[in-house]
Amino acid sequence: MQFGIFYEHQLPRPWEEDSEHRLLKEALDQVELADRLGIDYAWEVEHHFLEEYSHSSAPEVFLAACSQRTRQIRLGHGIVLMPSAFNHPARVAERIATLDLISDGRVEWGTGASSSRSELEGFGIDPAQKHVMWEESVREAAKMMVMEPYGGFEGQSFAMPARNVVPKPLQKPHPPLWLACSSRETIKIAARYGMGALTFAFIDPGSASHWVEEYYETFEKECNPIGRTVNPNLAVVAGFMLHEDGDEAKRRGARNFQFFGYALSHFYITGSHVPGHFDLWQDFQRNMPDKYEPAAGIGSPSRVAQNLEALEEAGVDQVVFVQQAGNNRHEHICESLELFAEQVMPSFKERHEARQQQKAARLAPAIERAMQQVAVLPRVDGLPELDAYPVMAAKAGLSEQPQRPTEGDNIVTAISGRG
């Protein structure tokens, strides 16, 4: 089993002038530390307008910064919001490929559509259409990373003429695809599409075994890849805080992780919000009893190891630990990462390779069948020549097409219209 760290960049009120600056700089330090310690993945969300819950609206910028401060850790979009009103598929393809190049091929391409009214309505997205928008955008963005040129698309959610989308990613055909999952049904969707399931439901080991079983059974029987390759993996998200004294770990981390779930529920299920005015942290303090709820990554090293062994036994491929939940302190996060790497992670690392070999042997026939369903992309020939001059002529109010510049012409002056 592998391990990741996960960032929403939570920032409960009250805010100081430098709060967001300090939050992001501390997160970069934590990712750099995790890389040195041998943590496998760093995941970064994309959210918009979800104040206090998530100040992470530009994950590509944060992950690019991480790429230059790390060497081994995988850099995961957890996730990119794929409906085209959030991000045009060509822009996603360009950004993913660029990050993959500058990180030397370390990108994981997580995808999703959002279920938050604040986000969907903020970008004019009809919730009833978001799945179609997500599916079209993911399928076409994957093609854009492979085709040279991309042949264009006319769909329900976006249209684009033929263009050669550059650059192309270092990983071929494209970085591994994931889907954000919050229910067993979305986990099955991930399996059918050949995507990793990035699971945001906080599940116990008993439930995890059923989710894992359904995921891999669905993958083996029904997989028809949405991308150009498959990524059979299931990851679960968990709280995180370690200390030699388990009670101290709970004191430091449990209440803050409780806020993580409360804030999620506020924006996605039960809350009523006034942008810029509602104080979510105070609402949490008033309405949520201070009650410890078990989390796989909160406790003493021995207790956390036992929790993770149960998830490993259930077949989970990766556990992703939430950092910066609530008011978690930077120094406590760093201490926990070091304690985890020293006392918990080594035994899992020792078992990982053998477990991967067993999994690969089991899934080999299913992967072969799935890859046979990946359609061969057509060669795109016979495209019309794109001439820039008609556009320039229209802007300049000219009735006839200008002559192309010849040797000795000042091209910059000609384009600017000052010639």
C-alpha positions as CSV (number, residue, x, y, z in Angstrom):
1,M,0.0,0.0,0.0
2,Q,1.2,3.5,-0.8
3,F,0.6,6.8,0.9
4,G,-0.3,10.4,-0.1
5,I,-0.9,13.8,1.4
6,F,-3.9,15.8,0.5
7,Y,-4.5,19.6,0.4
8,E,-7.7,21.6,0.5
9,H,-5.8,24.6,2.0
10,Q,-8.4,25.0,4.7
11,L,-8.3,28.4,6.4
12,P,-10.9,28.9,9.2
13,R,-11.7,32.5,10.2
14,P,-10.6,34.9,11.6
15,W,-8.1,35.7,8.9
16,E,-5.0,37.9,9.2
17,E,-3.3,39.9,6.4
18,D,-0.8,37.1,5.7
19,S,-2.9,34.1,6.4
20,E,-3.2,32.8,2.9
21,H,0.4,33.6,2.1
22,R,1.6,31.6,5.2
23,L,-0.8,28.7,4.5
24,L,0.6,28.1,1.0
25,K,4.2,28.5,2.0
26,E,3.8,26.1,4.8
27,A,2.1,23.6,2.5
28,L,5.1,23.8,0.1
29,D,7.4,23.1,3.0
30,Q,5.3,20.1,4.0
31,V,5.3,18.6,0.5
32,E,9.1,19.1,0.3
33,L,9.5,17.3,3.6
34,A,7.1,14.5,2.5
35,D,9.2,14.0,-0.7
36,R,12.4,13.6,1.4
37,L,10.7,11.2,3.7
38,G,9.5,8.9,0.8
39,I,5.8,9.7,0.8
40,D,4.4,8.6,-2.6
41,Y,1.9,11.2,-3.6
42,A,0.9,14.8,-3.0
43,W,-2.7,15.6,-4.0
44,E,-4.1,19.1,-4.6
45,V,-7.8,19.9,-5.0
46,E,-9.5,22.5,-7.2
47,H,-12.3,24.4,-5.6
48,H,-13.8,27.8,-6.1
49,F,-15.6,30.2,-3.7
50,L,-15.6,27.6,-0.8
51,E,-14.2,30.0,1.7
52,E,-12.6,28.5,4.9
53,Y,-13.2,25.0,3.5
54,S,-10.8,25.3,0.6
55,H,-8.6,28.1,-0.6
56,S,-7.2,26.0,-3.5
57,S,-8.5,27.5,-6.7
58,A,-5.3,27.2,-8.8
59,P,-3.9,23.7,-8.2
60,E,-1.8,23.8,-11.4
61,V,0.2,26.7,-9.9
62,F,0.7,25.0,-6.5
63,L,1.7,21.7,-8.1
64,A,4.1,23.5,-10.4
65,A,5.8,25.0,-7.4
66,C,5.9,21.6,-5.8
67,S,7.5,20.1,-8.9
68,Q,10.6,22.3,-8.5
69,R,11.0,21.6,-4.8
70,T,10.7,17.8,-5.0
71,R,12.3,14.9,-6.9
72,Q,10.3,11.7,-6.4
73,I,6.8,12.4,-5.0
74,R,3.9,12.0,-7.5
75,L,2.0,15.2,-8.1
76,G,-1.8,14.6,-8.2
77,H,-4.6,16.8,-9.4
78,G,-7.2,15.7,-6.9
79,I,-9.0,16.9,-8.9
80,V,-9.3,19.0,-12.0
81,L,-12.9,20.3,-12.5
82,M,-13.5,19.0,-16.0
83,P,-16.8,20.6,-17.2
84,S,-15.8,23.0,-19.9
85,A,-17.3,26.0,-18.1
86,F,-14.7,25.5,-15.4
87,N,-11.8,24.6,-17.6
88,H,-11.8,24.2,-21.4
89,P,-10.5,20.7,-22.2
90,A,-7.7,22.1,-24.4
91,R,-6.5,24.2,-21.5
92,V,-6.6,21.1,-19.2
93,A,-4.6,19.1,-21.8
94,E,-2.0,21.9,-22.1
95,R,-1.6,22.4,-18.3
96,I,-1.4,18.7,-17.5
97,A,1.2,18.1,-20.2
98,T,3.3,21.1,-19.1
99,L,3.3,20.1,-15.5
100,D,4.2,16.5,-16.6
101,L,7.2,17.9,-18.5
102,I,8.5,20.1,-15.8
103,S,8.0,17.4,-13.2
104,D,9.8,14.8,-15.2
105,G,6.7,12.7,-15.6
106,R,5.2,12.7,-12.1
107,V,1.6,13.9,-12.7
108,E,-1.6,12.0,-11.7
109,W,-4.6,13.4,-13.6
110,G,-7.6,13.3,-11.2
111,T,-10.9,14.5,-12.6
112,G,-14.4,15.5,-11.3
113,A,-17.3,17.7,-11.8
114,S,-18.2,19.2,-8.4
115,S,-21.5,18.9,-6.5
116,S,-21.4,22.3,-4.9
117,R,-24.0,24.9,-5.8
118,S,-21.6,27.7,-5.0
119,E,-19.2,26.4,-7.6
120,L,-21.6,25.1,-10.3
121,E,-23.8,28.2,-10.3
122,G,-20.8,30.4,-10.0
123,F,-19.7,29.2,-13.4
124,G,-23.2,28.9,-14.9
125,I,-23.2,25.1,-15.0
126,D,-26.5,23.2,-15.0
127,P,-26.1,20.3,-12.4
128,A,-28.2,18.1,-14.6
129,Q,-25.6,18.4,-17.4
130,K,-22.4,18.2,-15.4
131,H,-21.8,14.4,-16.0
132,V,-22.2,14.8,-19.8
133,M,-19.8,17.8,-19.6
134,W,-17.3,15.9,-17.5
135,E,-17.4,12.8,-19.7
136,E,-17.0,14.7,-23.0
137,S,-14.2,16.8,-21.6
138,V,-12.2,13.9,-20.1
139,R,-12.5,11.8,-23.2
140,E,-11.5,14.6,-25.6
141,A,-8.7,16.0,-23.4
142,A,-7.1,12.5,-23.4
143,K,-7.3,12.5,-27.2
144,M,-5.8,16.0,-27.4
145,M,-2.7,14.7,-25.5
146,V,-2.2,12.0,-28.1
147,M,-3.4,13.2,-31.5
148,E,-1.2,15.3,-33.7
149,P,-3.2,17.1,-34.8
150,Y,-6.4,16.7,-32.8
151,G,-9.3,16.4,-35.2
152,G,-11.8,18.7,-33.4
153,F,-15.1,18.0,-31.7
154,E,-18.8,18.9,-31.8
155,G,-20.5,17.8,-28.6
156,Q,-23.3,18.8,-26.2
157,S,-21.0,20.8,-23.9
158,F,-18.3,22.2,-26.1
159,A,-17.1,22.5,-29.6
160,M,-13.6,22.9,-30.9
161,P,-12.1,23.0,-34.4
162,A,-9.1,20.8,-35.4
163,R,-5.9,22.1,-33.7
164,N,-2.6,20.6,-32.7
165,V,-2.6,20.8,-28.9
166,V,0.9,21.3,-27.5
167,P,2.9,20.4,-25.6
168,K,2.4,16.7,-25.2
169,P,3.0,15.0,-21.8
170,L,6.1,13.1,-21.0
171,Q,4.1,10.1,-19.8
172,K,2.6,8.2,-22.7
173,P,-0.1,8.2,-23.7
174,H,-1.1,10.5,-20.9
175,P,-0.8,10.7,-17.0
176,P,-2.9,8.2,-15.1
177,L,-6.6,9.1,-14.9
178,W,-8.6,9.2,-11.6
179,L,-12.1,10.0,-10.7
180,A,-13.2,11.7,-7.5
181,C,-15.7,9.3,-5.8
182,S,-18.0,9.9,-2.9
183,S,-20.3,6.8,-3.2
184,R,-20.2,3.2,-4.3
185,E,-21.9,4.1,-7.5
186,T,-19.3,6.6,-8.5
187,I,-16.6,4.0,-7.7
188,K,-18.3,1.7,-10.2
189,I,-18.2,4.5,-12.8
190,A,-14.5,4.9,-12.2
191,A,-14.0,1.1,-12.7
192,R,-16.1,1.1,-15.9
193,Y,-14.0,3.9,-17.3
194,G,-10.7,2.3,-16.3
195,M,-9.9,5.1,-13.9
196,G,-8.5,5.1,-10.4
197,A,-11.0,5.8,-7.7
198,L,-10.0,8.7,-5.5
199,T,-12.5,8.1,-2.7
200,F,-13.6,11.0,-0.5
201,A,-16.0,9.0,1.7
202,F,-14.4,8.3,5.1
203,I,-14.9,4.6,5.2
204,D,-14.0,2.0,7.8
205,P,-12.0,-1.2,6.9
206,G,-15.2,-3.3,6.8
207,S,-16.9,-1.0,4.3
208,A,-13.6,-0.6,2.4
209,S,-13.4,-4.3,1.6
210,H,-16.8,-4.1,-0.1
211,W,-15.9,-1.0,-2.0
212,V,-12.7,-2.5,-3.2
213,E,-14.3,-5.8,-4.2
214,E,-17.0,-4.0,-6.2
215,Y,-14.4,-1.7,-7.8
216,Y,-12.2,-4.6,-9.1
217,E,-15.1,-6.8,-10.0
218,T,-16.6,-4.0,-12.1
219,F,-13.2,-3.3,-13.7
220,E,-12.7,-6.9,-14.6
221,K,-16.1,-7.4,-16.1
222,E,-17.1,-4.0,-17.6
223,C,-14.1,-1.8,-18.2
224,N,-14.3,0.3,-21.3
225,P,-11.6,3.0,-20.9
226,I,-12.5,6.7,-21.2
227,G,-8.9,7.5,-21.7
228,R,-6.1,6.0,-23.8
229,T,-5.0,3.6,-21.0
230,V,-6.2,2.3,-17.7
231,N,-5.3,3.0,-14.1
232,P,-6.8,0.3,-11.8
233,N,-6.3,1.7,-8.3
234,L,-8.5,2.7,-5.3
235,A,-7.4,5.3,-2.8
236,V,-9.2,6.5,0.4
237,V,-8.9,9.8,2.2
238,A,-8.3,9.8,6.0
239,G,-7.5,12.2,8.8
240,F,-3.9,12.6,9.9
241,M,-2.0,13.5,13.1
242,L,0.5,11.3,15.0
243,H,2.1,11.6,18.4
244,E,3.8,9.0,20.7
245,D,0.9,9.8,23.1
246,G,-2.2,8.8,21.2
247,D,-4.4,11.1,23.3
248,E,-2.2,14.1,22.4
249,A,-2.5,13.1,18.7
250,K,-6.3,13.2,19.1
251,R,-6.1,16.5,20.9
252,R,-4.1,18.0,18.1
253,G,-5.9,16.5,15.2
254,A,-9.3,15.1,15.9
255,R,-11.3,18.4,16.3
256,N,-9.6,19.9,13.2
257,F,-10.4,16.9,11.1
258,Q,-14.0,17.1,12.4
259,F,-14.1,20.6,10.9
260,F,-13.0,19.1,7.6
261,G,-16.2,17.0,7.5
262,Y,-18.4,19.7,8.9
263,A,-17.3,22.2,6.3
264,L,-17.7,19.7,3.5
265,S,-21.2,19.0,4.6
266,H,-21.9,22.8,4.8
267,F,-21.1,23.5,1.2
268,Y,-22.3,20.2,-0.3
269,I,-25.3,19.0,1.8
270,T,-26.8,21.0,4.6
271,G,-25.4,24.5,4.8
272,S,-26.8,27.9,4.0
273,H,-24.1,30.4,3.1
274,V,-23.7,34.2,2.6
275,P,-20.5,34.8,0.6
276,G,-17.9,36.9,2.3
277,H,-19.9,37.2,5.6
278,F,-20.7,33.7,7.0
279,D,-18.2,32.5,9.7
280,L,-18.0,28.8,9.1
281,W,-15.5,28.2,12.0
282,Q,-17.7,29.9,14.5
283,D,-20.8,28.0,13.2
284,F,-18.8,24.8,13.6
285,Q,-17.9,25.6,17.2
286,R,-21.5,26.4,18.1
287,N,-23.2,23.5,16.5
288,M,-20.7,20.5,16.5
289,P,-20.1,18.7,19.7
290,D,-16.4,18.2,20.5
291,K,-16.6,14.4,20.0
292,Y,-13.7,12.3,18.8
293,E,-14.5,10.1,15.8
294,P,-11.9,7.5,14.8
295,A,-9.7,8.3,11.8
296,A,-7.2,6.0,10.3
297,G,-4.3,8.4,10.5
298,I,-4.9,10.0,13.9
299,G,-3.3,8.4,17.0
300,S,-0.1,6.8,18.2
301,P,2.2,5.2,15.6
302,S,1.2,1.7,16.7
303,R,-2.5,2.5,16.5
304,V,-2.2,4.2,13.1
305,A,-0.2,1.2,11.8
306,Q,-3.0,-1.2,13.0
307,N,-5.7,1.0,11.3
308,L,-3.7,1.0,8.0
309,E,-3.0,-2.7,8.1
310,A,-6.8,-3.3,8.2
311,L,-7.2,-1.1,5.1
312,E,-4.3,-2.9,3.4
313,E,-6.0,-6.2,4.2
314,A,-9.2,-4.8,2.7
315,G,-7.3,-4.3,-0.6
316,V,-7.0,-0.5,-0.5
317,D,-4.1,0.7,-2.8
318,Q,-3.4,4.1,-1.3
319,V,-4.3,6.0,1.8
320,V,-4.3,9.8,1.4
321,F,-3.9,11.9,4.5
322,V,-5.6,15.3,4.8
323,Q,-3.1,18.0,5.8
324,Q,-4.0,21.5,7.0
325,A,-7.4,20.4,8.2
326,G,-9.1,23.1,10.3
327,N,-6.4,24.8,12.4
328,N,-3.8,22.0,12.3
329,R,-0.5,23.6,13.1
330,H,2.4,23.4,10.7
331,E,4.9,22.1,13.2
332,H,2.5,19.4,14.3
333,I,2.0,18.3,10.6
334,C,5.7,18.1,10.1
335,E,6.3,16.1,13.3
336,S,3.5,13.7,12.3
337,L,5.1,13.2,8.8
338,E,8.4,12.4,10.3
339,L,7.0,10.0,12.9
340,F,4.9,8.3,10.3
341,A,7.9,7.8,8.0
342,E,10.1,6.5,10.8
343,Q,7.7,4.1,12.6
344,V,4.8,3.3,10.3
345,M,5.6,3.4,6.7
346,P,8.7,1.1,6.4
347,S,6.8,-2.2,6.8
348,F,4.2,-1.2,4.2
349,K,7.0,-0.3,1.8
350,E,8.5,-3.7,2.3
351,R,5.3,-5.4,1.3
352,H,4.3,-3.2,-1.5
353,E,6.2,-4.7,-4.4
354,A,5.0,-8.3,-3.8
355,R,1.5,-7.0,-3.4
356,Q,1.7,-5.1,-6.7
357,Q,3.0,-8.2,-8.5
358,Q,0.0,-10.2,-7.3
359,K,-2.4,-7.5,-8.3
360,A,-0.8,-7.2,-11.8
361,A,-1.1,-11.0,-12.3
362,R,-4.7,-11.0,-11.3
363,L,-5.7,-8.0,-13.5
364,A,-3.6,-8.8,-16.6
365,P,-6.4,-10.5,-18.5
366,A,-8.9,-7.7,-17.7
367,I,-6.4,-5.0,-18.7
368,E,-5.8,-6.8,-22.0
369,R,-9.5,-7.0,-22.7
370,A,-10.0,-3.3,-21.7
371,M,-7.2,-2.1,-23.9
372,Q,-8.7,-3.9,-26.9
373,Q,-11.7,-1.6,-26.6
374,V,-9.5,1.6,-26.9
375,A,-10.3,2.7,-30.4
376,V,-7.5,3.5,-32.8
377,L,-7.5,7.2,-33.3
378,P,-8.0,8.3,-36.9
379,R,-5.2,10.1,-38.8
380,V,-6.3,13.6,-39.4
381,D,-5.5,14.8,-42.9
382,G,-6.9,17.3,-45.4
383,L,-7.3,20.1,-43.0
384,P,-7.7,23.5,-44.5
385,E,-4.9,26.0,-44.3
386,L,-5.4,28.6,-41.6
387,D,-4.7,32.1,-42.9
388,A,-4.2,34.8,-40.3
389,Y,-4.7,37.7,-42.8
390,P,-8.5,37.8,-43.1
391,V,-8.7,38.4,-39.4
392,M,-6.1,41.1,-39.5
393,A,-7.9,42.7,-42.5
394,A,-11.2,42.7,-40.8
395,K,-9.7,44.4,-37.7
396,A,-8.0,47.0,-39.8
397,G,-11.2,47.7,-41.8
398,L,-9.6,46.6,-45.1
399,S,-11.6,45.4,-48.0
400,E,-8.9,43.3,-49.5
401,Q,-6.5,40.7,-48.0
402,P,-3.1,42.3,-47.3
403,Q,-0.1,40.9,-49.0
404,R,2.1,38.6,-47.0
405,P,5.2,40.3,-45.6
406,T,8.3,39.9,-47.8
407,E,12.0,40.1,-47.0
408,G,12.8,43.5,-45.5
409,D,9.3,44.2,-44.2
410,N,8.9,45.1,-40.5
411,I,6.5,42.3,-39.5
412,V,5.8,43.7,-36.0
413,T,4.9,47.1,-37.4
414,A,2.7,45.5,-40.1
415,I,0.8,43.4,-37.5
416,S,0.3,46.4,-35.2
417,G,-1.3,48.4,-38.0
418,R,1.2,51.3,-37.7
419,G,3.0,50.6,-40.9
